[in-house]
C-alpha cells in the first residue's frame, strides 16, 4: 500500500466516524421530535373533537299534552304537573341505549348538578325517554345511577303513543330515535316561556343559561 493511501485512510476514516457519531443522535432527535409533534397534533385533534359545540338559543311557547307518564319508580306522573313545577325546570329527551348525543347530554346534566350550588334544591330536572319500549322504570333507575342523578332529577317513560305525542308537542319528533337531536329546554316558572337550546354544551354553559333564564 502506498504512503498516500495510508495517509488517506488515517484521515478520512476518523472523519467519517466522527460525522456519523454526530449525525446519528441528531437523526434520532429528529425522529423523536416528529413522533412527539404527531402525538401533540393527535392530542389537539382529540381535544378539539371533544370540545363543546356551538348551540343556538330561542324562546318558544309549548303546550304540554295531557298525558300521564311513568317515573323510574313505576309511579304515574301527569306530564302537566311535572312541568308546571313552581320553580325552574330543565328538560331533555334521551334514551338509555343512545351511543352518541344522549350520554353527552346526560353527562352535562350530571355535572351541572354540582355547579348549581344552593339553586339545586329549588329546580327540577327532567329526562324523558324517547324509547319507552326499551326504557322501563328499572332501566331508567340504572341509567340514573350511572349519571349520579340527585333527587331533583326525574326520569320519565310511558307508552309509545304518549311519548310520541310529547315529542310532537315540543317539536322534537323525528320518526326514528336514531335521528334524535340535542335539545335542552329551560323555563323559570309555569308562567314563563320556554327557552330552547339547540346543540351540545358544557355544564358551565348550561348553568349560565339557567341563571340568564331565572334573572329575566
QUIRA-V660082 format. One record per helix or strand. SS is the DSSP state (h for helix, s for strand). FROM is the first residue (numbers start at 1). LEN is the number of residues. If there is no record, write none. Layout:
# QUIRA-V660082
{{SS,FROM,LEN} {SS,FROM,LEN}}
This chain:
# QUIRA-V660082
{{h,3,48} {s,56,5} {s,68,4} {s,76,3} {h,79,5} {s,89,6} {h,101,13} {h,117,6} {s,124,6} {h,137,10} {s,153,5} {h,160,10} {h,177,3} {s,183,5} {s,194,5} {h,203,13}}
